[in-house]
Amino acid sequence: MPSIIGAVNINSNSGTVNFGDTLNISPKSASKTFSGSGGGNTGNLVNTVNGASSTNTLDPSVVDQPILGNV
């Protein structure tokens, strides 16, 4: 179904940007990233005030997102 899209602002992209009809979108890869408080903020104007922070990187799960059946 066609649609009308207004202003679009894409600052950074490392994957696929899709505007339009799509039957199926499924992930082809999965990764895990650890970042501190406010480390993943994006936008045109970001003001982050953080105190002392620590990141827990202990993750006992073996599979977070199975992508074996995605074609």
N, C-alpha and C positions, 0 to 999 in steps of 0.2 A: 504494500500500500504506500504510494508516494506521500511525502510530507514536505512541508515548508520549514526550513531551518533558518533561524535568525543568525545573529552574529556568533561566530565560532572562534575561540581563542585556544590554540594548542601550543603550549610552550615547549613541550618535549614529548617525544614518543619513541618507545623502543619496541613497539608491537604493531598491531593493526588497528586502524581507525576505519570504521564502517559506517557509512551514511546510506541507508536504503534498505531494501528488502533482504532478509536473511532467513534461510531455512533452519540452519543449525550452526551454532558457534560453540566450540569446545576447546579447552586448552590443549596445546600440543607439548607443553613443557611446564615444569613446576620447579620453583626454587624457593629458598628460605633466606630471609635477610634479617639481621639484627641491627637495630639502630637505637640510639639513645633518645631521651625525651626531646621531642620536637625535631628529630632528625629526618623525618619523612614529610615534613610540611612542604606543600607546594602552593603556588599562587602568585599573583602579581604583587601583592603587598602582604608580607607575613611579619608579624611582630610577636616574637615568642620570648617570654621571660621565665626562665627555669632556675630552680635552685639546684642543689646537688642531686644527681640522678644516677642510677645504676641499671644496667640491662642484664636480666637473667637469661643466659644462653643455654641453660640446661633443658633439653627437650628429649624425654625418653621415648616419644612416639617414633615408630619406624617409618610409617607411611602417613603423611598428612593429607595428600590429595592424590588418589590413584588415577592415573591417566592411561592405563594399559589398554583400555578398549576404545579410546578416542582415535578416530581415523582422520 
